[in-house]
Amino acid sequence: MITDCSFHFQPRYYNGEISSYEVQLRRTKSELDDYINNIVDCVMFDLAIIELVIKQRSQIPHAEKIQLSINISIASLLNEEFVATCKKIFEHEKNIILELTQHDVSNDFIHIQTAIKQLKANNVQFALGDYGKGYANSELFLHLDVDYIKLDRKIIKDISQSYVSYLSVKTIYEKIAKVLGKHIIIDGVETCEQLNLLKQFGDMTYQGFYFSKPLGIEDIKPTNPNVDIYKVETQSFCDLLDQAIYEMNRAQNHRDIKLAIQEVIKIDRYNIIGINLDYYDVYNEKNRINKHYNKLLERKSSPPLLLFSSLINTSDALVIIRNSEGNAIYNNEKLINYLGINLVNYSVTEACAQFPDYRTCIDLDKELLNSDTCFIVSNETVDTGNGKQCFHTYRQKIIHFNQSFILCSIYDANDSINIDTLTACYQKSYLESPYAKAYQTLVFIDLDGFKLVNDIYGHNKGDEVLRDFAQTVKSMLRKRDAIVRFGGDEFVLLLDSVSCRGVQQRIEVIRCNIEAYFLEKQLHVSFSYGIVEVGSNIASAINQADEAMYKQKFLRKQKHSVKQ
């Protein structure tokens, strides 16, 4: 049957190395297509080809290390004798790919799938060949449990001359590689231009005259079938969500639509698409989901969004976005590298177990979510193996499809902000930094009774009072507030509150606690203060608060003198 046939071997390249050879039948007396079309018994023909190819492979060095792809008619898999014979052959012969051609000779998907499963148990791999050649059932057979899909050469023929052709190939690649999780083999690569365009799509195997012409058996060498080829890629979030939206719109009745929406919720676990979880009308909710989804698609590739995505990922800050439940839905590469993990993959409980300080971050998020403002600044210190590291964190509340998210930008403060060694407060230089301008209110504080402590007990006692004062005040401030040692026994508080009256009430409570704290130590220490809005000029705000503080100190002294 095949006495006047010979074989050539077309190399296939993956990551620059030959991963396999496609066995190509050559005829000496007539055209190959006519010869194939006139074969009466495809089962016997395919078995004869398989046995002859394996026999020829066995005669060359390192035969067991050479992976070959052999074309067979898809109809042969419907023949029990063919499957049984192949099972015997492939008990001993390895590194074989069976490439299924002539898709149009059968529609029996179930029996073909069953045969593939049986032979894969013997480590046979499968490829669906000639995709795009025009077979009517190719789309059905894409769902077979094959390892590879080989695109017909005519699909990429015009890729370097036509953008429409390029988009067509890109669409096919995304459908097969990203949605179905199959590895693609591209046939017919003949130019450098074609190769450069194809590389933009992603991972694939190439064959064609650009790399090599078909070789004789004496020229083939051991192959390097990279294990990554056989790894089925996990569908991306976008692919899964798109498929779930498709199923929702395909649903015809109330029950099926509701089930489909539940599947969308399951996939979109952080509800980025903004589903109303308490919906009653499934048809109305379906319309809302489609409206939101289309808005997301419109923004997905817009120039501003692409620019923002690049900016946020290359920012000098550590950036993280959390939803209202505290789950991280994004963190940039800089934060991932700093922590050593991607927080998007962790629940809040897991993240807090890994990083105890993370609970403070969640609490500050909640404080902002529950406030009327949309922006706060906090100053945080993290214990590391090399000592304490100081950060400034900017939090912004963002409303998206009626949901609240927190965008955090975290900056390393150690390069420009120094900590006072005695009180562990920020030094005066902090007030000259841009961080100070982000606060709403400034309080200037000067201790009352401190000079008397120094005069009676000495400077060591005075230092102890300064430390105790700073730590006691800190314990009554919010995490995002800042305390600065201005100099000597003068301090500056920076707060986010916009109400000076509300700040005054807080400061009065702090002063009462300070007086009670030191009274227990038999010391009469208190403080006077001045409160102003920060505005646009921090230096001016400090001067105004200083003046207000001295007025209060003068009035307190007069009041104290009257009492005496």
Sequence and secondary structure as in RCSB ss.txt:
>XXXX:A:sequence
MITDCSFHFQPRYYNGEISSYEVQLRRTKSELDDYINNIVDCVMFDLAIIELVIKQRSQIPHAEKIQLSINISIA
SLLNEEFVATCKKIFEHEKNIILELTQHDVSNDFIHIQTAIKQLKANNVQFALGDYGKGYANSELFLHLDVDYIK
LDRKIIKDISQSYVSYLSVKTIYEKIAKVLGKHIIIDGVETCEQLNLLKQFGDMTYQGFYFSKPLGIEDIKPTNP
NVDIYKVETQSFCDLLDQAIYEMNRAQNHRDIKLAIQEVIKIDRYNIIGINLDYYDVYNEKNRINKHYNKLLERK
SSPPLLLFSSLINTSDALVIIRNSEGNAIYNNEKLINYLGINLVNYSVTEACAQFPDYRTCIDLDKELLNSDTCF
IVSNETVDTGNGKQCFHTYRQKIIHFNQSFILCSIYDANDSINIDTLTACYQKSYLESPYAKAYQTLVFIDLDGF
KLVNDIYGHNKGDEVLRDFAQTVKSMLRKRDAIVRFGGDEFVLLLDSVSCRGVQQRIEVIRCNIEAYFLEKQLHV
SFSYGIVEVGSNIASAINQADEAMYKQKFLRKQKHSVKQ
>XXXX:A:secstr
  TTEEEEEEEEEETTEEEEEEEEEEESSS HHHHHHT S HHHHHHHHHHHHHHHHTTSTTGGG  EEEEEEGG
GGG HHHHHHHHHHTTT  SEEEEEE GGG   HHHHHHHHHHHHTTT EEEEEEETS  TTHHHHTTSS SEEE
E HHHHTTTTT HHHHHHHHHHHIIIIIIS  EEEE    SHHHHHHHHTT S EE STTT   B GGG      
 GGGG      HHHHHHHHHHHHHH  SHHHHHHHHHHHHHHSTT TT   TT   HHHHHHHHHHHHHHHHHHH
T HHHHHHHHHHHH SSEEEEEETTS EEEE HHHHHHHSS GGGS HHHHHHH TTHHHHHHHHHHHHTSS SE
EEEEEEEEETTEEEEEEEEEEEEEETTEEEEEEEEEE TTT  B TTT SB GGGGGSTTGGG SEEEEEEEESH
HHHHHHH HHHHHHHHHHHHHHHHHHS TT EEEEEETTEEEEEE  S HHHHHHHHHHHHHHHHHHHHHTT   
EEEEEEEE TT HHHHHHHHHHHHHHHHHHHHHHHHHH 
